[in-house]
């Protein structure tokens, strides 16, 4: 499959704020600073689509990207190395 259009849609702090389940979703999940956002940027050939950082814990919301107007890439918060409060970590 060729990705011809990729656009940022929404960032949600919880499931209630996510788009309705009208399209398939492909979620990227894993430890903090493992490269989930970088992988989304590589697959879409857009280095500025998903925000990246050298410090763990940059992604703290559920980020949806609409791909070819057919499905979503979902960038989920990492876990493990992020230096955040325990209450924030528990919410993830």
Secondary structure, 3 states (H helix, E strand, C coil): CCCCCEEEEEEECCHHHCCCCCCEEEEECCECCCCHHHHHHHHHCCCCCCCCCCCCCCCCCEEEEEECCCEEEEECCCECCCCCCHHHHHHC
